[in-house]
Amino acid sequence: MEIIISELDDASKRVTLIGKLDIAGAEKIDLPLATVAGSRKNVVVDMVGVDFIASIGIRHLVMAAKAVSRANGKFLLLNPTPMVTEVLVTAGLEQMLPIVRSEGEILAAFQS
């Protein structure tokens, strides 16, 4: 798992994940994702490069989303693959982990 963190604007960060979000991948993203979620109002997690997600990976995303929510921010998942989307929807997490498909949708979500 590779994690790349970049600025979107003063209040927002983009976290790009590449690889498998399994036990080993979740361990790699744990601290960086928690740090970003605790320090920014809005967080976008670019999931286009994630080809597998396990329950431990979902747990880290949910914990980060809760941290952002406590600060009245938005936590969004950008372009997860169809398989990852199916896992998240089947788990009933589309409200807690909203999925967006474009930069325009990110901007609209942040403004609402």
C-alpha positions as CSV (number, residue, x, y, z in Angstrom):
1,M,0.0,0.0,0.0
2,E,1.2,3.4,-1.0
3,I,-0.2,6.6,0.6
4,I,0.3,10.1,-0.9
5,I,-1.0,13.2,1.0
6,S,-1.4,16.5,-0.8
7,E,-3.2,19.8,-0.2
8,L,-6.5,20.6,-1.8
9,D,-6.9,24.0,-0.1
10,D,-6.3,25.5,3.4
11,A,-9.0,23.3,5.0
12,S,-8.7,20.2,2.9
13,K,-6.3,17.4,2.1
14,R,-6.3,14.6,-0.5
15,V,-5.1,11.2,0.6
16,T,-4.3,9.0,-2.4
17,L,-4.2,5.2,-1.7
18,I,-2.6,2.7,-4.1
19,G,-2.6,-1.0,-3.5
20,K,-4.4,-3.5,-1.3
21,L,-6.1,-2.2,1.8
22,D,-5.6,-5.5,3.7
23,I,-3.9,-6.0,7.1
24,A,-0.5,-4.9,5.8
25,G,-2.0,-1.9,3.9
26,A,-4.1,-0.8,6.8
27,E,-1.0,-0.8,9.0
28,K,0.8,1.5,6.6
29,I,-2.1,4.0,6.4
30,D,-3.1,4.0,10.1
31,L,-1.0,6.9,11.5
32,P,-0.9,9.1,8.4
33,L,-4.6,8.9,7.8
34,A,-5.5,9.5,11.5
35,T,-3.1,12.5,11.5
36,V,-4.8,14.0,8.4
37,A,-8.3,13.3,9.7
38,G,-7.5,14.9,13.1
39,S,-5.9,18.0,11.5
40,R,-8.1,19.0,8.6
41,K,-11.7,20.0,8.2
42,N,-12.2,18.1,4.9
43,V,-10.6,15.0,3.7
44,V,-10.8,13.3,0.3
45,V,-9.5,9.8,0.0
46,D,-8.7,8.9,-3.6
47,M,-9.5,5.2,-3.9
48,V,-9.1,4.7,-7.6
49,G,-5.8,2.7,-7.1
50,V,-7.2,0.4,-4.3
51,D,-8.0,-3.0,-5.8
52,F,-8.9,-4.8,-2.5
53,I,-10.4,-3.7,0.8
54,A,-10.6,-5.9,4.0
55,S,-12.6,-5.2,7.1
56,I,-9.5,-3.7,8.8
57,G,-9.2,-1.2,6.0
58,I,-12.8,-0.3,6.3
59,R,-12.3,0.3,10.0
60,H,-9.5,2.8,9.4
61,L,-11.7,4.7,6.9
62,V,-14.6,4.7,9.3
63,M,-12.5,6.0,12.2
64,A,-11.0,8.7,10.1
65,A,-14.5,9.7,8.9
66,K,-15.7,9.9,12.5
67,A,-12.8,12.2,13.4
68,V,-13.5,14.5,10.5
69,S,-17.2,14.5,11.3
70,R,-16.5,15.5,14.9
71,A,-14.9,18.7,13.5
72,N,-18.0,19.3,11.3
73,G,-16.0,18.5,8.2
74,K,-16.6,16.3,5.2
75,F,-14.9,12.9,4.5
76,L,-15.3,11.7,1.0
77,L,-14.1,8.7,-1.0
78,L,-13.2,9.5,-4.6
79,N,-13.7,6.9,-7.3
80,P,-13.4,3.6,-5.5
81,T,-13.3,0.7,-7.9
82,P,-16.6,-1.2,-8.6
83,M,-15.4,-4.1,-6.3
84,V,-14.5,-1.7,-3.4
85,T,-17.7,0.3,-3.9
86,E,-19.8,-2.9,-3.8
87,V,-18.1,-3.9,-0.5
88,L,-18.8,-0.5,1.1
89,V,-22.4,-0.4,-0.1
90,T,-23.0,-4.0,1.0
91,A,-21.6,-3.0,4.5
92,G,-24.1,-0.1,4.5
93,L,-21.5,2.6,4.8
94,E,-22.5,4.9,1.9
95,Q,-23.8,7.5,4.4
96,M,-20.7,7.5,6.6
97,L,-18.3,7.1,3.7
98,P,-19.9,9.1,0.8
99,I,-18.6,8.3,-2.7
100,V,-17.9,11.0,-5.2
101,R,-16.9,10.5,-8.8
102,S,-15.5,13.9,-9.9
103,E,-13.7,17.0,-8.7
104,G,-17.0,18.9,-9.2
105,E,-18.8,16.6,-6.8
106,I,-16.0,17.2,-4.3
107,L,-16.5,20.9,-4.5
108,A,-20.3,20.7,-4.3
109,A,-20.0,18.4,-1.2
110,F,-17.6,20.7,0.5
111,Q,-19.9,23.7,-0.1
112,S,-23.0,22.0,1.2
